[in-house]
Amino acid sequence: MTEAGEKKQAGVSQDALPGGGADELRPRVRFRRLASNPDLPLPERATEHAAGYDVRSAEAEVVLRPGEIRLVSTGLVMELPPGVECQVRPRSGLALKYGVTLPNSPGTIDPDYRGELRIIMQNLGGEPVRLARGERIAQLVFARFETPEVEESDSLSDTPRGDGGFGSTGTA
């Protein structure tokens, strides 16, 4: 396989990061297809500057009844590099047109998960929604994360906000 083909197979390109040196590379996310998805495209960005990678349904047809919550298969398993999570987010077009959302949004996929990528979808609209095989059902946003030390303390530092909660920083 050519280098370009390997990059496409990986799902996330190895191009230089914007603003970085030529030797700074994007992390590589690898995908393995399951038997239910021999043909659908790997997650891909719709435009050059899109943050999310569209992922598609690998099911023959999904019918979401009003109020229904359902897992939808993508036919993909992914391998994330250490320190990178995958956030699963709704597609705005499905939300606006049909009231379809992801109830746990953003869902988090950890780098040690190796099961099938399945999307929890919910129809908040008043009519059944049919999703065809290959239809874009969610978007994946990849982000680095920190794993700080967690410790107990008898006191915490003071701030001007203090313990002010919801709406405490705005003016009425």
N, C-alpha and C positions, 0 to 999 in steps of 0.2 A: 504494500500500500504506500502511496506517495505521502510526503509530509503534509501536504494540504489535505489529503484524504484522512490522515490520522487526526488532524485538527478538527475536521468536520465530524468524524466519528466520535470524538471526545465530547462534543456538545458545546464546549466553551473554547473559544480560540486562544491561541498562544501569542496573540499580537501584543506589542508593547502597551503598557498601561498609559492612558492619556496623561501627559505631563511628566511621565517618568522617563528614565534613561532607556535606551534601546535594549539593555539587558534585563530590565525589569519585566517579568512576564506575569500574565494573569494566571490564577490557579486553574488547574485542569479538573473538570468534572467529567467522570466517565459514566456512560450508560450501557446497560446490557438489555437487549430486547428479550422479552418472554415470547413463548409460542403464539400468544394472542396478538402480538404486534410485530409481524415480520416486515411490515411495509410502511408504516406511518413515519413521518419525519421526526427526527429528534427534536426536543424543545429548541425553539429558535426565536430570535427577536424579530419583530415586525419591521423595525426601522433601526438604523445605525445607532441612534442615541436612546433607544428604549432600554429601560432598566430590567424589564421582565421578559422572560423567555416563555412563549406560549407553549402549553402542553395540551395534548389532544386525548379524546376518549378513544379507548381501544375496544369498546363494547359495540355490538352490532347496532343497538338502539337503546337509548335510555329514555324513559318517560317519567318525569318528575311530576307527581300530582301536587296540587296546592298544599303547602305545609310539609310536604314530605322531605325527609333527610335521607340521603343515600350515598354510599361509597361508590365511586365510579373508577373503574380500572383504566390505567394508562398503558399497561403492558410493558412498563419500564422499571428497571432497578438501577439505582445510581450509587456511585461511589464519590463522596465528597472528600476533599483533602482535609487534614486536621486543621481546626480553627476556622472552618467555613461552615455555615449553616445554610439551609435552603428554606426560604420563606414562601409559603404557598398562599397566593392572594387571588381574590375574585377578578373576573374580567368585567370591566365597566359596561361593555355592550350588553352582556347577558343580564346584568343587574338592571340597567335602564330599560331594556326592551321587555324583559320577562319577569323581573324580580328574583332572579336566580343569584344566590350568593354562597359564600362558604362560611358556615356558622362559627367556625373556630379561627377565623381569619385575624391575623396571619397565622397559619399553621407553621410549625417549625419541624424540619427534618434535620436530625443530628447527623454528624459525620460518621457515626458508627452504625447507622441503620442500613440494612441491606435487603429489606423486604420490598415488595412491589410498591411503587408510588401510586397511591390511590387517593382520590380527591373526595373530601366530604362536601357534598353539595346540598343546598336547600332551596326549594321553590317558595318564595314569599309572595308570589303573585296569586291571582285568583283563577288562573287557567292552567291545565296541564302543559308542560313544556317538553317537547321532543328534542333530544340531542342525538344527532347521527354519529356514526363511527367516523373518526377523523376530525370531528368538530373541536375547535379550541374551547377548552372548558375552564382553564385557570392559567395563572402565570406564576413562574418561579423567579424569585429574586434571591440572589446569592449575596451573603454578607459575612464579613469576618466578625468574630465575637471574642470576648475576653472571658477568662475563667479566673476571677480574682480569689484570693484567700478570703474565707468567711470566718469572722470571729465575733464573739460576744463581747460587749463592753457595757460598763456601768454608766457611761456618759457619752454623749455625742456632741460635736461642735455646734455652736449657735449660728443661726443665719438671720438676716432681717425678716424673712418670711416665717421662720419658726414652724409651728405646726398648722399653719393656715392651709386649709384643704381646697376643695373645688371652688373655683371662682375667687379665691382670696387674693389673687394678684391683679385682678382687673378692677376697673372703676365702674360703678353702676350707671 
